[in-house]
Amino acid sequence: MTPVNGSGPLGHGRAGWEKYIAAMRARSVPDNALRWYVRHVERFHKIGGRGKLATRTRTDVERWLEQLGRDPAVKDWHFVQGVHALEILYVDVLAAPWANSFDWTDWKERARELQPDHPTVHRVNDDLARLYEGRSDDPGRFDEELQLEVIAQLKTAMRAAHMSVRTEKTYVHWARRYVAYHSGRHAKDMGAPEVREYLEFLAVALHVSPNTQRVALNALVFLYKVIGQPLNDLGPYARPRYRRGLPKVLSRESIRALIKETAGTTGLIIRLMYGTGMRLMEAVRLRVKDVDFDRRLITVREGKGKRDRIVPLPDACAPQLQDQVAYARELHERDRKAGVAGVFLPDALARKYKKAATALAWQYVFPASRVTHDPAGNAMRRHHLHEDTVFKAVRRAARKAKIAKPASPHVLRHSFATHLLESGYDIRTVQELLGHADVSTTMIYTHVLNRPGVSVRSPMDELGE
């Protein structure tokens, strides 16, 4: 268990180890555990830092314990044993000046694992969840040839109702998952009982949110309406409890730090999203005709729910946005000389206005850097910047700015609304700027108007130092 010759990690050969073993016994460490304590010290000596053990610092010990805690093979008792081994070493044997102030107890107490019956994880491990073991709604598991007719009917009905492309993709996605869950059975051969069973599977086995279950329900209700078998009464089924969460909001200082880490086209889009409250797709789809520099306004076309609205053009963004429009104009002129087809137009505008696709007014303010094939028109077109580029730019800027909160393009919209209310603007004004159909949707941001958690002084602060 101890080296016979050589100085060893403790620097005193056999005598050093004997002193350490004596210290362990004085702490009532069982004899059968002594060698494992020694191994913890030896491992820390080899890969826990540089230099002799006596020269290691508090930081070296913290980093080693963090590394040990990240090892999935290390159980809680094993981790506590490692902490205790280093505690005895540095407090009793080496008497390091920092050792007595190091919170060894805290490291040991925080190591306890959650058991399967703990309230946090219980529902993932209980018998009810096991009823659905082996069941899956992976849409790629089954041959969908039998469902092609139904999917085609679903798409036709949605396009006739002028539903958005994203809604179409979402509804088709849930229809396929529903069919996959029922082992590829034809949708026409199923009905309310199968829909109810699938919705309960989502709630109980997959633990989806209420919003996700509701979207799945809407998709299936629409599906059965299209195929002529309306779901009149589903009866009772398990539903996740709706939780009204607060929006994720960054402080003005965090927004300033995030914007400082951005540049170029994506940086301009990020500033516009925070400055106007536009959604990500609304920003990247912005067209030249919808920017009014004279009146300092931006018209958002076909926002959520097919609604148009007007938002203010921030003065801070105007100069760079003018340069961006000028760049879009120059690029458009070069594309026209090169014979590139016009820009994509929504709905039937391309047939109604024959020359609109090649007009400057309809070009995207944020064009892509290359032309791509348009499968719908079998032509080469220059589309707008892909939204994933902006999403990644926000995440990258948040990392550089060391922002601990989750950051995404939609958080900029939440921050826009919250900061407006903090500045004293009324809720109806914010509703109009966000494009909400109902003021109740905007009311979620009123957490900044009635915030006892911020305005009340905690009794803890009254205690003083």
Sequence and secondary structure as in RCSB ss.txt:
>XXXX:A:sequence
MTPVNGSGPLGHGRAGWEKYIAAMRARSVPDNALRWYVRHVERFHKIGGRGKLATRTRTDVERWLEQLGRDPAVK
DWHFVQGVHALEILYVDVLAAPWANSFDWTDWKERARELQPDHPTVHRVNDDLARLYEGRSDDPGRFDEELQLEV
IAQLKTAMRAAHMSVRTEKTYVHWARRYVAYHSGRHAKDMGAPEVREYLEFLAVALHVSPNTQRVALNALVFLYK
VIGQPLNDLGPYARPRYRRGLPKVLSRESIRALIKETAGTTGLIIRLMYGTGMRLMEAVRLRVKDVDFDRRLITV
REGKGKRDRIVPLPDACAPQLQDQVAYARELHERDRKAGVAGVFLPDALARKYKKAATALAWQYVFPASRVTHDP
AGNAMRRHHLHEDTVFKAVRRAARKAKIAKPASPHVLRHSFATHLLESGYDIRTVQELLGHADVSTTMIYTHVLN
RPGVSVRSPMDELGE
>XXXX:A:secstr
   SSS TTTTSHHHHHHHHHHHHHHTT  GGGHHHHHHHHHHHHHHS SS GGG  HHHHHHHHHHHHT TT  
HHHHHHHHHHHHIIIIIIS  TTGGGS HHHHHHTT    TTSTTTHHHHSHHHHTTTT    TTSS  GGGHHH
HHHHHHHHHHTT  HHHHHHHHHHHHHHHHHTTT  GGG  HHHHHHHHHHHHHTS   HHHHHHHHHHHHHHHH
HTT                       HHHHHHHHHT  HHHHHHHHHHHHH   HHHHHT BGGGEETTTTEEEE
 S TTS  EEEE  TTTHHHHHHHHHHHHHHHHHHHHHT      STTHHHHSTTGGGSGGGSBSSB SS EEET
TTTEEE  B  HHHHHHHHHHHHHHTT  S   HHHHHHHHHHHHHHTT  HHHHHHHHT SSHHHHGGGGGGTS
 HHHHS  HHHHT  
